[in-house]
Amino acid sequence: MPFAPYALAALFAAILYWMYRSHHLKTMAGRSRLFDECLPLLQNPALTHSEAGYAQLEGTYEGYRIRLALEEDHLTMRKIPSLWLHLIVESTGVSTEGTLGMLVRPQNTEFYSPLWNWAGTVVPLAGWPEYALYRTQDTPPDLQLIDAHVQKIFSDEKAKELLLMPRAVRLTYQAKQADRGEYLLLRATDFNHEPLSSATVLDLLQRSIGIRRDLEGAIA
């Protein structure tokens, strides 16, 4: 049976392709549902997807335009890959003064952070994270206005970066971490596909809006 080895090889290849295809479809479907529990939080929610298949959510909340996006990070050597949540609160009409960025536990691999290009340094207030990078593009806002917010946000070790800009606040938070066993054994960067907790996202959203309101109130 000279064709038997070729037939077996073809069958094996077909099975491998089916397994890969099934896993891929399951992964993409899971990524698309990560914001399912957060849809009711926003008015006029609009759900789209990134090139990698991750859900992206936009809408409004208490008069602010909100954007939620997910970004995979597997660049940092010797660290379990993370899935970052970028939560952006945009003002619809008020510009605030100053810029400020704070990045905790910097590794110089945070490709999503603009702080590596911001030249101005900032002296943090007492109680702010010690192992952190504090930068400004020009001059920072009044730090006392945001002191309580900053201490509360970064008391959660999953909070990674906070950016304050004239028209927006952006908070970066570790939404998920890859399975440790699979990553160490296979270097696989699979994240579980349980939807993000609406309670967690709402808490982050309200804290970010609190910062924005205090900054806007200072110039009113």
N, C-alpha and C positions, 0 to 999 in steps of 0.2 A: 504494500500500500504506500507508494511513493508520495502520495498527496496527503497522507495522514499528518505528518509533522507540520505541513503548511496550514492544514485545516485547523489543527490545534492552536497554532500560533495566531491565526486569524481570529479564532474564537476567544483566545486570551486577550488579544488586543481589543476586541469588541467589548469584552467584559470590563476591561480597565477604562475604556472610553465611557461606557455607561456609568460606571461608578464615579468617574470624574465629573461627568455631566450632571448626574444626580446631586452630587455634593455642591457643585457650582450653583445650580438652580436653588437649592435649599439655602445656601449662603446668601444669595442675592435677595431671595424672598425675606429672609430674616433681617437683613440690613434695611429693607424698605419699610419694615414695621416698627422700627425702633422708637418712633415718635407717636405711635398710635394712642398711647395714654395721655399724651400732651395736647392733642388736637382740641379738646374742649376748653383748654386754658385760654385760648386766643380767640379774638373776634376775627371773622373773615379769614380763617386759616387757609393757607395754600401750601400744599405738599409737593415738593419736587425731589429729584434725586441727583446726587453727584455722579461723576463718571465712574466712580468705584461702586456705585449702587447704594450709597448711604442716603437715608432720608434727610431732607432739609425742609425746615418748616418756617413759614413767615406768617405774620398776622399783626394784630394790634392788641395792646393791653393797656387800659387806663390812659388812652391818648398817645401812647408811644408805639412806634413801629418796632416790632420784635423780629429778630432772625435767629434761628437755631440751626447750627451746622455741626456735622461730625467729621473728624479727620483722624486718620490712622497714622500712628507714629511707631516705626520699628527701626529708627536710625541709631538710637543710642546703644552703644555696645554694652554688653553684659547687663542689660536691663530688660525686663519683661515688657513687650510692646504694649502701648496704651492706645485707647480710643478717646480722643479729646472732644469735649463738647465746647463749642464756641457760642456763647450767648451774647447777643448784641442788642442793646437798647439804643434806638436812634430818636433824637428829638425831632419834632415836626416843625419847629419854628424858632427855637431859642438856641443861641450859641453861647457857650460858657468860655471863661478865660483860662488859659494855661493848658498844659498837657502833662500827664504823669503816667508812667508805666512801672509796674512792679512784677518781677518774675522770681518766684521762689525756687530754691535748689537749682540754679542755672547750671547747665552742662555744656553750653555753647553748641548744642545740637538742636535747639528749639527753632526749627525752620519756620514755624508759624509766627514767631515773635518779631516785631519791628524794632525791639529795643537795642539790638546789636548795631543799629544804624542811628540811634539817638545819642547825641554827644553830651548833653547836659546831665550832671549828676545831682542827686537829691539826698539830703540827710533825712533818714526816716525818723518818725516819732518813737518815743519809748513804747515798748510793747508790740511794735511791728516785727514781722519776721526778721531774724538776724541774718540767716544765710539766704540773701536775696539781692537782686539787682534792682536799683532804683534809678530811673532815667527820666529826662524831660527833653522835648524838642526845643523849647524856648524857656519858659518859666513855669513852674508848677502852680496849681491852684492852692488855695488855703488848705493846708493839710489837716488843720483842726476840724474842718467841716466834715471830713470823711473818716476821722480817726476811729470812731466806734464801728463804722461799717467795715473798715479794713481789718480791724482786730477780730470781728465776728467771722468774716468771710474766710480768713486764713487760719482760723482755729480748726477748720476742716482741712486735713492734710491732702485732700484730693483737689483743692483749689490750687491752681498753678500760676495763673497770670491775670492781672487786672490792668486794663488800659483805660485811661480817661482822656477823651479828646473833645474838641469844641462842640461837636454835634453828636457824640456817641460815647457809650460805655461798653467795653467788651470784657467779658469774664471767660477765662478758659479753665475748664474743670475736667478731671479724669472721670469720664463716664463709665469706662470699662477697662479691664486689664486682660490680656490674653491668658489662656490656660497655661499655667506654669509648666506642668508636666509635658504637654505637647510641644511647647516651645523649646524646652531644654532637650527633649529627645529628638524631635523632628524639625525643629526650627519653624513650626507652623504658627501662624499668627491668627488663629481662630478666636473670635470673641463670642461669648454666648449671645443669643439673639432675643433674650427677654427684653420687652420694651422698657424704655427708661421710666423710672418712677415719676409720675406727675407731681407728687408731693415734693420730691427733691428739686425738680426743675422749677416749680412754683416758688420755692424758698429762694433759690438762686436768682430768679427773675425779680422777686420783690426786693431783694437786697440790692441788686443792680439798679433798679428804678429808684430806690431810696437814695443812692449816691447821686444819681442824675438830678433828682428833685432838690436835694440840698445844694448842689452846685448851681442849679438854675435859680434857686431862691436867693442866693447870695448876690445876684446881679439884678434882681427884680426891683 
